Amino acid sequence: MSSEVYDCIVIGAGIQGSCTAYQLAKNKQKTLLLEQFVLPHSRGSSHGQTRIIRKSYEEDFYVQMMHESYELWAQLEKEAGVELYKRTGLLFMAPENGEGFSRLKVTLQRHKIPTVFLEKQEFSQHIPNVNLRDGYGALIDTFGGVLYADRALRAVQRLFQSSGGVIKDGEKVIDIAPGAVVTVTTGSGVYRGRSLVITAGPWANTLLTHTGLQLPLKVVKINVCYWKEKIPGTYSVGQRFPCFIEMEPKEGQYDIYGLPSNEYPGLMKVCYHMGSETEPDERDKQTDTGDIDILVRYVTRCLPGLVPVPAVVESCMYTVTPDHNFVLDSHPTYGNIIIGAGFSGHGFKFGPIIGKLLSQLAMGQVPSYDLSPFRIQRFQSHPRSSL
């Protein structure tokens, strides 16, 4: 074992861990970022070319965090010298008189988020080739858009290294020994740090077992589907087609979302915001296509310009909490072990602000937001000792 002691060790080099490590290195913390797979990889939750970015949330705390996250993404773009965000607008469709849509409208107005409300009669003029269901309302978050995910992850990791940070990939953690100095053992070495941040996505509970804690996290495999345009360009960024989210769709229990054709020319990404439970190391054995069946029915009804059979199916994993809110907290027993987990399929856009908050916790600082919605104690009966 080396006598070297890091100020902080971060486990998991997805977007949350990479942003956390970068924030720590910027704050002159000697930081090691460990990743079990050889980078880049597609085995977790941060790969893929695009994600939606938006300020439009029903909850005030997410809107407030996204204000700053947009600023931090712009800063990262500038520092990295690459485009990370494309503004397309984000179309929301939902039952007009539903609670969710009402809450969303109230929150957007309260925070003065630039929004365009579309009346039924003008909808097809503004959004051609989309069928709005009867009784559904529509609005556009004009600052919504596309984040270039793979590009963003690479940029943050490069900036971390250029700030003096160390990345060791292909090193799976096999043990964590808590203490005033935490000892982390991988298949290749033993590392010590004054603080530890665990941002291991679907593997969070596997690692937390070593610390006597388990969280109520469910890992699901998502089929990421791309659908062929009947006429190329119909739903493209070039035609200024927006990202979209449909709440309470007829076809399923969870949201359906889409991004304009971009990464695969002539193919539009449309996905169901839930999947089937899986073991992260055996996700390829999970072959359920219930979500694809839902999407076939949805595309047939709503998006007449697409061939209603997916042309490409990729996969990723969500790690979901019971309330779909994140976990951002210190370990209840070991104050120098910080946990970022349960991003529930909507965490990528928050990466820079989550990195800032987790780095503040790791440095023993007061976090710059109220983290009560993200505390472990909210689960009460759920967290269970694994000792």
Residue pairs with C-beta under 8 A, 6 or more apart in sequence:
1 183
1 190
1 192
2 189
2 190
2 191
2 192
4 191
4 192
5 181
5 192
5 193
5 194
6 30
6 31
6 32
6 191
6 192
6 193
6 194
7 24
7 29
7 30
7 31
7 193
7 194
7 195
8 21
8 24
8 29
8 30
8 31
8 32
8 193
8 194
8 195
8 196
8 197
8 359
8 362
8 363
9 31
9 32
9 34
9 182
9 184
9 191
9 192
9 193
9 195
9 196
9 197
10 17
10 20
10 21
10 24
10 31
10 32
10 33
10 34
10 196
10 197
10 199
11 17
11 34
11 173
11 184
11 196
11 197
11 198
11 199
11 200
11 207
12 34
12 35
12 44
12 198
12 199
12 200
12 201
12 203
13 21
13 33
13 34
13 35
13 39
13 157
13 167
13 169
14 44
14 45
14 46
14 153
14 199
14 201
15 46
15 149
15 152
15 153
15 156
15 347
15 348
15 351
16 46
16 199
16 201
16 340
16 343
16 347
16 351
16 354
16 355
16 358
17 33
17 35
17 197
17 199
17 200
17 340
18 33
18 153
18 156
18 157
18 160
18 351
18 355
19 156
19 351
19 352
19 354
19 355
19 356
20 197
20 199
20 340
20 354
20 355
20 358
20 359
20 362
21 31
21 33
21 160
21 165
21 167
21 197
21 355
22 156
22 157
22 159
22 160
22 163
22 165
22 355
23 355
23 356
23 358
23 359
24 31
24 165
24 359
24 362
24 363
25 31
25 160
25 163
25 164
25 165
26 163
27 359
27 363
29 359
29 362
29 363
30 164
31 160
31 164
31 165
31 166
32 165
32 166
32 168
32 191
32 193
33 157
33 160
33 165
33 166
33 167
33 168
34 168
34 169
34 171
34 173
34 184
34 186
34 191
35 167
35 168
35 169
35 170
35 171
36 170
36 171
36 172
36 173
36 203
37 43
37 44
37 169
37 170
38 169
38 170
39 157
39 167
39 169
40 47
40 150
40 153
40 154
41 47
42 48
42 314
42 316
44 201
44 202
44 316
44 317
45 201
45 202
45 316
45 317
45 318
45 319
45 343
45 347
45 348
46 149
46 153
46 201
46 348
47 149
47 150
47 153
47 316
48 149
48 150
48 224
48 314
48 316
49 148
49 149
49 150
49 151
49 262
49 263
50 146
50 147
50 148
50 149
50 259
50 262
50 263
50 269
51 146
51 147
51 149
51 348
51 349
52 90
52 144
52 145
52 146
52 147
52 243
52 245
52 257
52 259
52 349
53 70
53 73
53 85
53 144
53 145
53 146
53 147
53 349
54 66
54 90
54 141
54 143
54 144
54 145
54 243
54 349
55 63
55 66
55 67
55 70
55 108
55 111
55 113
55 141
55 143
55 144
56 63
56 90
56 92
56 104
56 108
56 113
56 115
56 141
56 144
57 63
57 66
57 104
57 107
58 100
58 103
58 104
58 107
59 107
59 373
60 107
60 110
60 111
61 369
61 370
61 373
62 350
63 107
63 108
63 111
63 113
64 111
64 369
65 350
65 353
65 369
66 349
66 350
66 353
67 111
68 353
68 356
69 349
69 350
69 351
69 352
69 353
70 143
72 352
72 353
72 356
73 84
73 85
73 147
73 152
73 352
74 85
75 352
76 84
76 152
76 155
76 156
76 159
76 352
77 83
77 84
77 85
79 159
80 155
80 156
80 158
80 159
82 151
82 155
83 148
83 151
84 147
84 148
84 151
84 152
84 155
85 145
85 146
85 147
85 148
86 145
86 146
86 148
86 237
86 262
87 143
87 144
87 145
88 144
88 145
88 146
88 237
88 240
88 241
88 242
88 243
88 260
89 140
89 141
89 142
89 143
89 144
89 145
89 240
89 242
89 243
90 140
90 141
90 144
90 145
90 242
90 243
90 244
90 245
91 127
91 130
91 138
91 139
91 140
91 242
91 243
91 244
91 245
92 101
92 104
92 138
92 139
92 140
92 141
92 244
92 245
92 246
92 247
93 132
93 133
93 136
93 137
93 138
93 244
93 245
93 246
93 247
94 100
94 101
94 104
94 136
94 137
94 246
94 247
94 248
95 101
95 135
95 136
95 137
95 247
95 248
96 135
96 136
96 137
97 135
98 247
98 248
100 247
100 248
101 137
101 247
104 139
105 115
105 117
105 139
108 115
108 139
108 141
109 115
113 141
113 143
114 141
114 142
114 143
115 139
115 140
115 141
115 142
116 139
116 140
116 142
117 137
117 138
117 139
118 126
118 127
118 138
118 139
118 140
120 132
123 130
123 132
123 138
124 130
124 132
127 138
127 242
129 234
129 235
129 303
129 304
129 305
130 244
130 302
130 303
131 301
131 302
131 303
131 304
132 138
133 250
133 301
133 302
136 246
140 242
144 242
144 243
145 243
146 237
146 243
146 259
146 260
146 262
147 348
147 349
149 348
152 351
156 351
156 355
157 167
160 167
161 167
168 186
168 188
168 189
170 188
171 186
171 187
171 188
171 189
172 186
172 187
173 184
173 185
173 186
173 200
173 207
174 185
174 186
174 187
175 183
175 184
175 185
175 210
176 182
176 183
176 184
176 185
176 196
176 207
176 210
176 211
176 337
177 183
177 184
177 185
177 210
178 211
178 331
178 333
178 334
178 337
180 194
180 336
181 192
181 193
181 194
182 192
182 193
182 194
182 195
182 196
182 334
182 336
182 337
183 190
183 191
183 192
184 190
184 191
184 192
184 193
184 196
185 191
194 336
195 336
195 337
195 338
195 362
195 363
196 336
196 337
196 338
196 362
197 337
197 338
197 339
197 340
197 358
197 359
197 361
197 362
198 204
198 207
198 208
198 337
198 338
198 339
198 340
198 341
199 340
199 341
199 358
200 206
200 207
200 341
201 280
201 317
201 319
201 341
201 343
202 219
202 280
202 317
202 319
203 280
204 215
204 217
204 319
204 339
204 341
204 342
205 214
205 215
205 217
206 280
208 214
208 215
208 339
208 386
209 386
211 331
211 333
211 334
211 337
212 333
212 385
212 386
212 387
213 331
213 332
213 333
213 383
213 385
213 386
214 383
214 384
214 385
214 386
215 321
215 327
215 339
215 341
215 342
215 376
215 379
215 382
215 383
216 321
216 322
216 379
216 382
216 383
217 319
217 320
217 321
217 327
217 341
217 342
218 277
218 319
218 320
219 277
219 278
219 279
219 280
219 317
219 318
219 319
219 320
220 274
220 275
220 276
220 277
220 278
220 317
220 318
220 320
221 275
221 276
221 278
221 283
221 286
221 288
221 315
221 316
221 317
222 271
222 272
222 274
222 275
222 291
222 315
222 316
222 317
222 318
222 345
223 271
223 272
223 275
223 289
223 291
223 292
223 310
223 313
223 314
223 315
224 269
224 271
224 313
224 314
224 315
224 316
225 269
225 270
225 271
225 292
225 295
225 310
225 312
225 313
226 264
226 267
226 268
226 269
226 270
226 310
226 311
226 312
226 313
226 314
227 267
227 268
227 269
227 270
227 299
227 303
227 306
227 307
227 308
227 309
227 310
227 311
228 266
228 267
228 306
228 307
228 311
229 235
229 236
229 261
229 266
229 267
229 268
229 305
229 306
229 307
230 305
230 306
230 307
231 305
232 261
232 265
232 266
233 239
233 261
233 266
234 241
234 261
234 305
234 306
235 241
235 258
235 260
235 261
235 268
235 303
235 305
235 306
236 260
236 261
236 262
237 260
237 261
237 262
239 260
241 260
241 261
242 260
243 257
243 258
243 259
243 260
244 257
244 258
245 255
245 256
245 257
246 255
246 256
246 257
246 298
246 302
247 255
248 255
249 255
249 256
249 294
249 298
250 298
250 301
251 294
251 295
251 297
251 298
251 301
252 272
252 274
252 291
252 294
252 298
253 274
254 272
254 273
254 274
255 272
255 273
256 270
256 271
256 272
256 273
256 294
256 295
256 298
257 270
257 271
257 273
258 268
258 269
258 270
258 271
258 303
259 268
259 269
260 268
261 267
261 268
261 269
263 269
264 311
264 312
267 311
267 312
268 303
268 306
270 295
270 298
270 299
270 303
270 306
271 291
271 295
272 291
272 292
272 294
272 295
273 345
274 291
274 318
274 345
275 288
275 291
275 318
276 286
276 288
276 290
276 291
277 286
278 285
278 286
278 317
279 285
280 317
283 315
283 317
292 310
292 313
295 310
296 308
296 309
296 310
299 306
299 308
300 308
318 343
318 344
318 345
319 341
319 342
319 343
319 344
320 342
320 344
320 345
321 327
321 341
321 342
321 344
321 379
322 379
322 382
323 378
324 344
324 346
325 342
325 344
325 373
325 374
326 340
326 341
326 342
326 343
326 344
326 347
326 350
326 354
326 374
327 339
327 340
327 341
327 342
327 374
327 376
328 339
328 340
328 354
328 357
328 358
328 361
328 367
328 371
328 374
328 375
329 338
329 339
329 361
329 371
329 374
329 375
329 376
330 336
330 337
330 338
330 339
330 361
331 337
331 338
331 339
332 376
332 377
332 383
336 362
338 358
338 361
338 362
339 376
340 354
340 358
343 350
347 354
353 369
356 368
357 367
357 368
357 369
357 371
360 366
360 367
360 368
361 367
372 378
376 383
